[in-house]
Amino acid sequence: MKYLGIIVVLGVAAVIATFARYESIDPCEWLEQDMTRALGMPSVVAQARIRAGFMLRGIVEPTSRECLEDWWRLKAEGEFEDDPY
């Protein structure tokens, strides 16, 4: 029971920290914000690049899970190396 409490507290802290950084809990918004920051261009360019990437894979309306997977993948590949966080 003690460990469950610790896990809940850590989960709540993670949600609060994420919301504080992105002002959203939507992974698609995180992907767009980080892409915009990495490209150094207007968000319209990042939106177009993200949408094109999904459309090339046959995804017309990406789900939160698909956005989260892309966000993780781009973070792991170093796409957002200029990201100060």
Rosetta blueprint (number, residue, H / E / L):
1 M L
2 K H
3 Y H
4 L H
5 G H
6 I H
7 I H
8 V H
9 V H
10 L H
11 G H
12 V H
13 A H
14 A H
15 V H
16 I H
17 A H
18 T H
19 F H
20 A H
21 R H
22 Y H
23 E L
24 S L
25 I L
26 D L
27 P H
28 C H
29 E H
30 W H
31 L H
32 E H
33 Q H
34 D H
35 M H
36 T H
37 R H
38 A H
39 L H
40 G L
41 M L
42 P L
43 S H
44 V H
45 V H
46 A H
47 Q H
48 A H
49 R H
50 I H
51 R H
52 A H
53 G H
54 F H
55 M H
56 L H
57 R L
58 G L
59 I L
60 V L
61 E L
62 P L
63 T L
64 S H
65 R H
66 E H
67 C H
68 L H
69 E H
70 D H
71 W H
72 W H
73 R H
74 L H
75 K H
76 A H
77 E H
78 G L
79 E L
80 F L
81 E L
82 D L
83 D L
84 P L
85 Y L
